[in-house]
């Protein structure tokens, strides 16, 4: 394959093609996205089920059913209820910093394995919960699992993929997140109809299925050449030949070896990532996951059934509506997977951002004009809101969903890649927690203004990406530093004199 460097205009030729071995390996690893998506989808549906609320959150249930004076926007405003959802993200935030040294020292594969096993234990505890403490502890274990998986799986996919198709391979993670969300919504829709009232247990316990696939499948995965090259160069070369389907991989192997030589001198990657020459990558590692959360997508994913109930849909109808939005998001992620390496990252970000902004503004306007504190929307207005939310989810599934994971996993040099990914995941978990913990209260106080709030952030992030994110399509992952050196803004940080860079590195050892 041929890749054109935007800086030197030289053609970098890496031999090889897409092999069945690399496809199968990445498919297994990408199921780490299913456990994440499954939890996002299942928690919102379960918290809208009346038997679940009666058992664990009786005050919320009473307020929802019997209090006719309370505002539509405030029926589910409970810090205890949001703690059930957001406790996973606190655990994930902490776990990702433990995952980073594991991923760096022992490889991507052990981190994925730990993630799958922890999620499996959390699923068992959640399904068997008989009090709130068991429920929360189960959520914490799920958070540990997601923390390790989210830290290691995107790195695994980006390092295994041929550079010319890295975007499509990495987006397999977000596609699997969408599969998990859709599967959870389908299951919730079915278990809600179980008259005996134990449907929520099935929903929570079934998280063990994708966790088992990930855990068992990881036992058979190869480690990435990027991870192997430090301790076993010969094995790294053998794996690289196998995943590229050719013995002539010397040029790519030389780039890996050069990156590894630099990485060996970095003893404290979290300290080194603060260096001036890594400033653009550090900024992206912080702002991209932050922006991904303030799109408001997890509000829709977590609380879609609750949101639809708030605007007048019944319990089954609200779960069905959440299922529809999940299907739309999954479909658009698949389309994005097909076009990302052709259109490029920045173009897709712009298209998706505009679509999300318009959709959110219209939803906010309809709810402000038509939905009061009591009663509900008319049937026509309710379905119009559903269509607009589907449009919003489609925009996210096309852009900020998959690209929010792809960009951070491909921009870091090997010496700080594990630390950079940990920062990305930690920032994502932190703001997921903040949004999840505050949304129901925000909905109660801002009402329809909630959608204008998130829409405003979508406008800001779309402009930011257009101005400050260089195009990374088709650029080999070990030569990614070139895109920053020619960017109109970031070149002032990365074009340091080589002697100064060497001094900085020695000073941080």
C-alpha positions, 0 to 999 in steps of 0.5 A: 500500500502507498501512503503520501506524507503531507510534510515531505510528499514522499511515498511511504510503502508498506507491503502487505494486505488485509489478511483473515488473521488480522480481521479475525483478531480485530473482531475478537478484540472489538467485542470489548466495545460490546460490553461497553455499549451493552452497559450503556443501553441496559442501564437506561432501560432497567432504570425505567422498569417499574419492578426495578424501581420498586425494589431499589428506588421506591421513592422514584417509583412513587414520584413517577406513578402517584405524584401528579403535581410534579413536573414532567422534567423532574419525575426521575430526578434522584441522585441515588438513581443516577449514582447507580448509572454513574458509579461505573464511570467512577470505577472506570476512571480509576481503573484506566490508570492501573490499566496503563502500566499493565498495557505498557509493561505486559501488552495490550492482550493482558489488559483486555483479558482483565477487562473481560474477567472483571466485567463478567464478575460484575454481570453476575453480581448485578443479576443476583443483586438483592440489595442496593449494595450488591447492585453498586458493587456489581457496577463498580466491577463492570467499571473496572472491566470497561476501564481496562477494555477501553484503554487497551482495545482501541490501541490493539485495533490501531496497532494491528490494522494496516495503515491504509485501513486503520480508520475502518478497523478502529471503528470496529470498536465503536460499531461494537459499542453500537451493537451492544447498545442495540442488543441491550435495548432489544433485551430490555424491550423483551424482559420488560414484558415479563409479568413476574417482575424479574426481567431486570435481572435477566437484563443485567445478568446477560452482560455476561454473554459478551464478557465471556466472548471477550474473555475466552476469545482474548486467550487466543489473540496474538499480541501486537507487534508494537508491544512485542518488539520491546522484549521479543523483536523476532516474535514481533517480526513474525507476527507482523509478517503473519498479519500483513500476509507477506515476508517483506515487511522490513520497512514497517518493521524498521519504523517500529524498531525506531519508535521502540528505541525512543520508547525505551528511553522513556521511563515515566510516560505520564511525565513525558507526555507533558513535554512541549513537543507532545502538546498537540497530542495531549490537548487532543487526548483531553478535549476530544473525549470531553467534547464526545461527552458534552455532545449529550449522546450518553444522555440519550443512551443512558436515559432515552427510555426515561426521556421518552417517558417524560415526554409522554410515551408509555413504558413499552413505547419508550423502550421501543423508541430507545431501540429504534435510536440504537439501530439508527446509531449502529447503521450510521457507524457502519457507514462511517466505517466504510467511508472514513479512510476515503473522506477523511476524519475532518470532513466526517466530523464537520458533517456529523457536527452540523447534523447533530447541532440542527437536530438538538436545536429543533428538539429543544424548540419543540419541547419548549413550545409544546411540552409543559410541566404536565401532560405530554406531547401530542402523538404527532409531536412525540414522533417528530421528537423521536425522528429528530433524536434519531437524526441526532444519533445518526450524526453522532454514529457517523462522526463523534462516536467512532472518531472520538475513539479513533483519533486518540488511539492513532495520534500518540507516538509509541513511547507515550501511547499507553499513557496517552490512551489512559488520559483519553479514557480517564477524561471520557469517564470523568465527564461521562460521570459528571454528565450522568450524575447531573443530567436528571437534575439538569433536565428538571431545572433547565427543562428543554434548555438542556438540549440547547446547552448540549447543542451549543457545545456541538457548535464549539467542537465542530469549529475546534476540529475544523481549525485544530485537528490535522487530517490523519487518514492513511498516515502510518501510525509510527510516522504520525508526528509529521501531520503536526509538524506541518499544521498551521498552529501546532508546528510551533510546538513540535518543530523543536531543535533535536538537541533540545528534545534530546536534553528534555528526554534525558532530563525526565529519565 
